[in-house]
């Protein structure tokens, strides 16, 4: 038979079907595959006992991850940086992220650049560790054994916030992924602005 005249597209489709079927079963339970050639030289692969049996062999597969692992890896806030120190036995936290405000949040008019920042950390913050906030690359206040921080007087514009884990010796051990925060200060003369003295019973000379 003239196998050399087999249609290349047909062969590609046949091999694709063969591999797809092989991936769905184990080597022990694999369905036999048979190869046959017709008078025109077209090659056909089938599970029907027609033609010559083909030894597919063992197919390499990659085991799937548990859903919990996939979900954790998909979270942007799961990406953290840990300070390397060969002399320390520090164990990184599974999750360290700024939970609130959300990334790319704009503070509402009247907030005057003040907000509460809540840090999510798993497992619970250890007694020997503390957290601190870093705003635009500068440390914002001392490290504390707390997960909620008050951030005040942010100027108008864009800011980057991140949380850091500090150990008992004051060394940074882990950093969260940064978030972006926008501050929009409206004019004090706008009627809806809570900072307008007229809204607080005051008077405005201008």
Secondary structure, 3 states (H helix, E strand, C coil): CCHHHCCHHHHHHHHHHHHHHHHCCCCCCCCCEEEEECCCCCEEEECCCCCEEECCCCCCCCCCCCHHHHHHHHCHHHCCEECCCCCCCCCCCCEEEEEECCCCEEECCCCCCCEEEEEEEECCCCCCCEEEEEECCEEEEEEECCCEEEECCCCCEEEEEEEEEECCCCCEEEECCCEEEEECCCCCCCCCCCCCHHHHCCCCCC
